Amino acid sequence: MDSGPSQGTETPEPSVTFRDLAANFVRYLELRLQLFGVESRETGLHLLVLALLLVTIVICFVGFVGMMIVFCFT
């Protein structure tokens, strides 16, 4: 009893056509653009948080300088 594949049941190797390659490439581009959109939104949110932090620091510094002028030089 031979447990190997018999003569007529060998599976053919899959052939890759240009159409398959083009379809896979287009799908790859679609997924990359979707990922870019998600990353863009996330980056925008981080930039917004950084801008708010910068504005807060500037306001606090201006307040500090104002207090120094009012209380130290009068």
Backbone as XML, in Angstrom:
<?xml version="1.0"?>
<chain id="A" units="angstrom">
  <residue number="1" name="MET">
    <atom name="N" x="0.821" y="-1.171" z="0.000"/>
    <atom name="CA" x="0.000" y="0.000" z="0.000"/>
    <atom name="C" x="0.873" y="1.246" z="0.000"/>
  </residue>
  <residue number="2" name="ASP">
    <atom name="N" x="0.735" y="2.012" z="-1.028"/>
    <atom name="CA" x="1.510" y="3.248" z="-1.173"/>
    <atom name="C" x="0.659" y="4.404" z="-0.659"/>
  </residue>
  <residue number="3" name="SER">
    <atom name="N" x="1.177" y="5.153" z="0.317"/>
    <atom name="CA" x="0.402" y="6.253" z="0.894"/>
    <atom name="C" x="0.680" y="7.574" z="0.179"/>
  </residue>
  <residue number="4" name="GLY">
    <atom name="N" x="1.529" y="7.608" z="-0.816"/>
    <atom name="CA" x="1.842" y="8.818" z="-1.564"/>
    <atom name="C" x="0.724" y="9.156" z="-2.539"/>
  </residue>
  <residue number="5" name="PRO">
    <atom name="N" x="0.830" y="10.301" z="-3.209"/>
    <atom name="CA" x="-0.221" y="10.686" z="-4.157"/>
    <atom name="C" x="-0.253" y="9.725" z="-5.339"/>
  </residue>
  <residue number="6" name="SER">
    <atom name="N" x="-1.452" y="9.450" z="-5.781"/>
    <atom name="CA" x="-1.591" y="8.555" z="-6.933"/>
    <atom name="C" x="-1.382" y="9.339" z="-8.218"/>
  </residue>
  <residue number="7" name="GLN">
    <atom name="N" x="-1.364" y="8.657" z="-9.341"/>
    <atom name="CA" x="-0.986" y="9.265" z="-10.617"/>
    <atom name="C" x="-1.933" y="10.386" z="-11.054"/>
  </residue>
  <residue number="8" name="GLY">
    <atom name="N" x="-3.224" y="10.240" z="-10.902"/>
    <atom name="CA" x="-4.149" y="11.223" z="-11.466"/>
    <atom name="C" x="-4.601" y="12.297" z="-10.509"/>
  </residue>
  <residue number="9" name="THR">
    <atom name="N" x="-4.131" y="12.337" z="-9.284"/>
    <atom name="CA" x="-4.652" y="13.282" z="-8.303"/>
    <atom name="C" x="-3.646" y="14.350" z="-7.900"/>
  </residue>
  <residue number="10" name="GLU">
    <atom name="N" x="-2.640" y="14.595" z="-8.689"/>
    <atom name="CA" x="-1.681" y="15.652" z="-8.353"/>
    <atom name="C" x="-2.351" y="17.009" z="-8.535"/>
  </residue>
  <residue number="11" name="THR">
    <atom name="N" x="-2.093" y="17.902" z="-7.603"/>
    <atom name="CA" x="-2.693" y="19.238" z="-7.688"/>
    <atom name="C" x="-1.822" y="20.115" z="-8.564"/>
  </residue>
  <residue number="12" name="PRO">
    <atom name="N" x="-2.428" y="20.810" z="-9.514"/>
    <atom name="CA" x="-1.628" y="21.700" z="-10.357"/>
    <atom name="C" x="-1.186" y="22.928" z="-9.566"/>
  </residue>
  <residue number="13" name="GLU">
    <atom name="N" x="-0.048" y="23.458" z="-9.907"/>
    <atom name="CA" x="0.445" y="24.656" z="-9.242"/>
    <atom name="C" x="-0.383" y="25.852" z="-9.721"/>
  </residue>
  <residue number="14" name="PRO">
    <atom name="N" x="-0.706" y="26.764" z="-8.794"/>
    <atom name="CA" x="-1.522" y="27.912" z="-9.195"/>
    <atom name="C" x="-0.738" y="28.832" z="-10.124"/>
  </residue>
  <residue number="15" name="SER">
    <atom name="N" x="-1.401" y="29.290" z="-11.139"/>
    <atom name="CA" x="-0.748" y="30.213" z="-12.065"/>
    <atom name="C" x="-1.192" y="31.633" z="-11.725"/>
  </residue>
  <residue number="16" name="VAL">
    <atom name="N" x="-0.275" y="32.545" z="-11.730"/>
    <atom name="CA" x="-0.557" y="33.939" z="-11.414"/>
    <atom name="C" x="-0.657" y="34.708" z="-12.727"/>
  </residue>
  <residue number="17" name="THR">
    <atom name="N" x="-1.782" y="35.351" z="-12.920"/>
    <atom name="CA" x="-1.974" y="36.121" z="-14.144"/>
    <atom name="C" x="-1.730" y="37.601" z="-13.859"/>
  </residue>
  <residue number="18" name="PHE">
    <atom name="N" x="-1.591" y="38.340" z="-14.932"/>
    <atom name="CA" x="-1.404" y="39.789" z="-14.800"/>
    <atom name="C" x="-2.640" y="40.419" z="-14.165"/>
  </residue>
  <residue number="19" name="ARG">
    <atom name="N" x="-3.799" y="39.879" z="-14.469"/>
    <atom name="CA" x="-5.044" y="40.409" z="-13.913"/>
    <atom name="C" x="-5.066" y="40.238" z="-12.391"/>
  </residue>
  <residue number="20" name="ASP">
    <atom name="N" x="-4.610" y="39.083" z="-11.925"/>
    <atom name="CA" x="-4.540" y="38.860" z="-10.479"/>
    <atom name="C" x="-3.552" y="39.818" z="-9.818"/>
  </residue>
  <residue number="21" name="LEU">
    <atom name="N" x="-2.413" y="40.001" z="-10.443"/>
    <atom name="CA" x="-1.415" y="40.925" z="-9.888"/>
    <atom name="C" x="-1.947" y="42.353" z="-9.842"/>
  </residue>
  <residue number="22" name="ALA">
    <atom name="N" x="-2.632" y="42.775" z="-10.910"/>
    <atom name="CA" x="-3.192" y="44.128" z="-10.950"/>
    <atom name="C" x="-4.270" y="44.293" z="-9.885"/>
  </residue>
  <residue number="23" name="ALA">
    <atom name="N" x="-5.129" y="43.282" z="-9.722"/>
    <atom name="CA" x="-6.188" y="43.359" z="-8.716"/>
    <atom name="C" x="-5.591" y="43.419" z="-7.311"/>
  </residue>
  <residue number="24" name="ASN">
    <atom name="N" x="-4.578" y="42.630" z="-7.056"/>
    <atom name="CA" x="-3.930" y="42.652" z="-5.746"/>
    <atom name="C" x="-3.233" y="43.983" z="-5.493"/>
  </residue>
  <residue number="25" name="PHE">
    <atom name="N" x="-2.625" y="44.544" z="-6.511"/>
    <atom name="CA" x="-1.955" y="45.834" z="-6.358"/>
    <atom name="C" x="-2.961" y="46.944" z="-6.072"/>
  </residue>
  <residue number="26" name="VAL">
    <atom name="N" x="-4.093" y="46.926" z="-6.776"/>
    <atom name="CA" x="-5.133" y="47.942" z="-6.545"/>
    <atom name="C" x="-5.692" y="47.809" z="-5.131"/>
  </residue>
  <residue number="27" name="ARG">
    <atom name="N" x="-5.919" y="46.589" z="-4.681"/>
    <atom name="CA" x="-6.415" y="46.370" z="-3.317"/>
    <atom name="C" x="-5.383" y="46.851" z="-2.295"/>
  </residue>
  <residue number="28" name="TYR">
    <atom name="N" x="-4.118" y="46.596" z="-2.569"/>
    <atom name="CA" x="-3.052" y="47.065" z="-1.688"/>
    <atom name="C" x="-3.066" y="48.590" z="-1.589"/>
  </residue>
  <residue number="29" name="LEU">
    <atom name="N" x="-3.221" y="49.262" z="-2.727"/>
    <atom name="CA" x="-3.264" y="50.731" z="-2.715"/>
    <atom name="C" x="-4.476" y="51.237" z="-1.939"/>
  </residue>
  <residue number="30" name="GLU">
    <atom name="N" x="-5.631" y="50.581" z="-2.106"/>
    <atom name="CA" x="-6.824" y="50.997" z="-1.362"/>
    <atom name="C" x="-6.598" y="50.888" z="0.141"/>
  </residue>
  <residue number="31" name="LEU">
    <atom name="N" x="-6.014" y="49.783" z="0.574"/>
    <atom name="CA" x="-5.769" y="49.596" z="2.002"/>
    <atom name="C" x="-4.750" y="50.592" z="2.536"/>
  </residue>
  <residue number="32" name="ARG">
    <atom name="N" x="-3.714" y="50.885" z="1.735"/>
    <atom name="CA" x="-2.719" y="51.872" z="2.172"/>
    <atom name="C" x="-3.342" y="53.258" z="2.304"/>
  </residue>
  <residue number="33" name="LEU">
    <atom name="N" x="-4.237" y="53.622" z="1.378"/>
    <atom name="CA" x="-4.889" y="54.929" z="1.465"/>
    <atom name="C" x="-5.825" y="55.000" z="2.665"/>
  </residue>
  <residue number="34" name="GLN">
    <atom name="N" x="-6.517" y="53.908" z="2.976"/>
    <atom name="CA" x="-7.356" y="53.893" z="4.168"/>
    <atom name="C" x="-6.509" y="54.063" z="5.417"/>
  </residue>
  <residue number="35" name="LEU">
    <atom name="N" x="-5.389" y="53.373" z="5.464"/>
    <atom name="CA" x="-4.492" y="53.492" z="6.607"/>
    <atom name="C" x="-3.933" y="54.906" z="6.707"/>
  </residue>
  <residue number="36" name="PHE">
    <atom name="N" x="-3.609" y="55.506" z="5.572"/>
    <atom name="CA" x="-3.101" y="56.878" z="5.570"/>
    <atom name="C" x="-4.148" y="57.835" z="6.123"/>
  </residue>
  <residue number="37" name="GLY">
    <atom name="N" x="-5.424" y="57.589" z="5.783"/>
    <atom name="CA" x="-6.494" y="58.439" z="6.313"/>
    <atom name="C" x="-6.597" y="58.340" z="7.817"/>
  </residue>
  <residue number="38" name="VAL">
    <atom name="N" x="-6.492" y="57.137" z="8.354"/>
    <atom name="CA" x="-6.547" y="56.942" z="9.803"/>
    <atom name="C" x="-5.352" y="57.611" z="10.460"/>
  </residue>
  <residue number="39" name="GLU">
    <atom name="N" x="-4.173" y="57.429" z="9.883"/>
    <atom name="CA" x="-2.977" y="58.042" z="10.458"/>
    <atom name="C" x="-3.042" y="59.561" z="10.377"/>
  </residue>
  <residue number="40" name="SER">
    <atom name="N" x="-3.654" y="60.086" z="9.316"/>
    <atom name="CA" x="-3.767" y="61.543" z="9.187"/>
    <atom name="C" x="-4.657" y="62.115" z="10.280"/>
  </residue>
  <residue number="41" name="ARG">
    <atom name="N" x="-5.774" y="61.441" z="10.537"/>
    <atom name="CA" x="-6.663" y="61.914" z="11.604"/>
    <atom name="C" x="-5.960" y="61.856" z="12.954"/>
  </residue>
  <residue number="42" name="GLU">
    <atom name="N" x="-5.229" y="60.793" z="13.194"/>
    <atom name="CA" x="-4.522" y="60.658" z="14.466"/>
    <atom name="C" x="-3.443" y="61.726" z="14.595"/>
  </residue>
  <residue number="43" name="THR">
    <atom name="N" x="-2.726" y="61.989" z="13.514"/>
    <atom name="CA" x="-1.691" y="63.018" z="13.530"/>
    <atom name="C" x="-2.314" y="64.393" z="13.747"/>
  </residue>
  <residue number="44" name="GLY">
    <atom name="N" x="-3.442" y="64.647" z="13.118"/>
    <atom name="CA" x="-4.138" y="65.922" z="13.312"/>
    <atom name="C" x="-4.550" y="66.128" z="14.751"/>
  </residue>
  <residue number="45" name="LEU">
    <atom name="N" x="-5.033" y="65.065" z="15.387"/>
    <atom name="CA" x="-5.426" y="65.161" z="16.784"/>
    <atom name="C" x="-4.217" y="65.465" z="17.672"/>
  </residue>
  <residue number="46" name="HIS">
    <atom name="N" x="-3.091" y="64.805" z="17.401"/>
    <atom name="CA" x="-1.885" y="65.078" z="18.184"/>
    <atom name="C" x="-1.398" y="66.511" z="17.979"/>
  </residue>
  <residue number="47" name="LEU">
    <atom name="N" x="-1.467" y="67.002" z="16.743"/>
    <atom name="CA" x="-1.049" y="68.382" z="16.499"/>
    <atom name="C" x="-1.963" y="69.375" z="17.204"/>
  </residue>
  <residue number="48" name="LEU">
    <atom name="N" x="-3.260" y="69.074" z="17.265"/>
    <atom name="CA" x="-4.197" y="69.942" z="17.971"/>
    <atom name="C" x="-3.868" y="69.990" z="19.462"/>
  </residue>
  <residue number="49" name="VAL">
    <atom name="N" x="-3.576" y="68.846" z="20.050"/>
    <atom name="CA" x="-3.224" y="68.804" z="21.471"/>
    <atom name="C" x="-1.928" y="69.577" z="21.718"/>
  </residue>
  <residue number="50" name="LEU">
    <atom name="N" x="-0.934" y="69.391" z="20.852"/>
    <atom name="CA" x="0.321" y="70.134" z="21.012"/>
    <atom name="C" x="0.118" y="71.639" z="20.869"/>
  </residue>
  <residue number="51" name="ALA">
    <atom name="N" x="-0.742" y="72.057" z="19.941"/>
    <atom name="CA" x="-1.013" y="73.482" z="19.764"/>
    <atom name="C" x="-1.689" y="74.055" z="21.007"/>
  </residue>
  <residue number="52" name="LEU">
    <atom name="N" x="-2.636" y="73.309" z="21.575"/>
    <atom name="CA" x="-3.288" y="73.788" z="22.797"/>
    <atom name="C" x="-2.296" y="73.887" z="23.953"/>
  </residue>
  <residue number="53" name="LEU">
    <atom name="N" x="-1.403" y="72.926" z="24.059"/>
    <atom name="CA" x="-0.380" y="73.003" z="25.108"/>
    <atom name="C" x="0.546" y="74.201" z="24.909"/>
  </residue>
  <residue number="54" name="LEU">
    <atom name="N" x="0.926" y="74.458" z="23.674"/>
    <atom name="CA" x="1.791" y="75.600" z="23.397"/>
    <atom name="C" x="1.097" y="76.916" z="23.739"/>
  </residue>
  <residue number="55" name="VAL">
    <atom name="N" x="-0.169" y="77.042" z="23.368"/>
    <atom name="CA" x="-0.924" y="78.264" z="23.672"/>
    <atom name="C" x="-1.047" y="78.436" z="25.190"/>
  </residue>
  <residue number="56" name="THR">
    <atom name="N" x="-1.281" y="77.365" z="25.900"/>
    <atom name="CA" x="-1.379" y="77.433" z="27.361"/>
    <atom name="C" x="-0.070" y="77.886" z="27.981"/>
  </residue>
  <residue number="57" name="ILE">
    <atom name="N" x="1.041" y="77.363" z="27.487"/>
    <atom name="CA" x="2.352" y="77.765" z="28.010"/>
    <atom name="C" x="2.606" y="79.243" z="27.741"/>
  </residue>
  <residue number="58" name="VAL">
    <atom name="N" x="2.271" y="79.705" z="26.547"/>
    <atom name="CA" x="2.476" y="81.119" z="26.211"/>
    <atom name="C" x="1.616" y="82.011" z="27.106"/>
  </residue>
  <residue number="59" name="ILE">
    <atom name="N" x="0.362" y="81.622" z="27.320"/>
    <atom name="CA" x="-0.519" y="82.424" z="28.181"/>
    <atom name="C" x="0.021" y="82.476" z="29.613"/>
  </residue>
  <residue number="60" name="CYS">
    <atom name="N" x="0.479" y="81.338" z="30.113"/>
    <atom name="CA" x="1.041" y="81.325" z="31.473"/>
    <atom name="C" x="2.302" y="82.172" z="31.553"/>
  </residue>
  <residue number="61" name="PHE">
    <atom name="N" x="3.148" y="82.127" z="30.556"/>
    <atom name="CA" x="4.371" y="82.928" z="30.561"/>
    <atom name="C" x="4.049" y="84.420" z="30.502"/>
  </residue>
  <residue number="62" name="VAL">
    <atom name="N" x="3.089" y="84.798" z="29.659"/>
    <atom name="CA" x="2.691" y="86.212" z="29.575"/>
    <atom name="C" x="2.105" y="86.667" z="30.910"/>
  </residue>
  <residue number="63" name="GLY">
    <atom name="N" x="1.316" y="85.816" z="31.548"/>
    <atom name="CA" x="0.784" y="86.157" z="32.871"/>
    <atom name="C" x="1.885" y="86.320" z="33.899"/>
  </residue>
  <residue number="64" name="PHE">
    <atom name="N" x="2.879" y="85.445" z="33.840"/>
    <atom name="CA" x="4.016" y="85.548" z="34.759"/>
    <atom name="C" x="4.763" y="86.858" z="34.555"/>
  </residue>
  <residue number="65" name="VAL">
    <atom name="N" x="5.026" y="87.190" z="33.310"/>
    <atom name="CA" x="5.737" y="88.452" z="33.020"/>
    <atom name="C" x="4.894" y="89.639" z="33.456"/>
  </residue>
  <residue number="66" name="GLY">
    <atom name="N" x="3.612" y="89.588" z="33.245"/>
    <atom name="CA" x="2.732" y="90.677" z="33.690"/>
    <atom name="C" x="2.750" y="90.846" z="35.190"/>
  </residue>
  <residue number="67" name="MET">
    <atom name="N" x="2.709" y="89.728" z="35.915"/>
    <atom name="CA" x="2.780" y="89.799" z="37.377"/>
    <atom name="C" x="4.120" y="90.355" z="37.842"/>
  </residue>
  <residue number="68" name="MET">
    <atom name="N" x="5.201" y="89.963" z="37.177"/>
    <atom name="CA" x="6.524" y="90.499" z="37.533"/>
    <atom name="C" x="6.557" y="92.001" z="37.344"/>
  </residue>
  <residue number="69" name="ILE">
    <atom name="N" x="5.983" y="92.465" z="36.241"/>
    <atom name="CA" x="5.989" y="93.918" z="35.975"/>
    <atom name="C" x="5.169" y="94.642" z="37.021"/>
  </residue>
  <residue number="70" name="VAL">
    <atom name="N" x="3.994" y="94.105" z="37.328"/>
    <atom name="CA" x="3.098" y="94.793" z="38.257"/>
    <atom name="C" x="3.659" y="94.790" z="39.677"/>
  </residue>
  <residue number="71" name="PHE">
    <atom name="N" x="4.164" y="93.667" z="40.176"/>
    <atom name="CA" x="4.531" y="93.570" z="41.581"/>
    <atom name="C" x="5.999" y="93.854" z="41.871"/>
  </residue>
  <residue number="72" name="CYS">
    <atom name="N" x="6.887" y="93.707" z="40.885"/>
    <atom name="CA" x="8.292" y="93.923" z="41.180"/>
    <atom name="C" x="8.776" y="95.321" z="40.791"/>
  </residue>
  <residue number="73" name="PHE">
    <atom name="N" x="8.166" y="95.909" z="39.811"/>
    <atom name="CA" x="8.667" y="97.213" z="39.328"/>
    <atom name="C" x="7.747" y="98.356" z="39.685"/>
  </residue>
  <residue number="74" name="THR">
    <atom name="N" x="6.897" y="98.186" z="40.697"/>
    <atom name="CA" x="6.051" y="99.326" z="41.116"/>
    <atom name="C" x="6.409" y="99.788" z="42.486"/>
  </residue>
</chain>
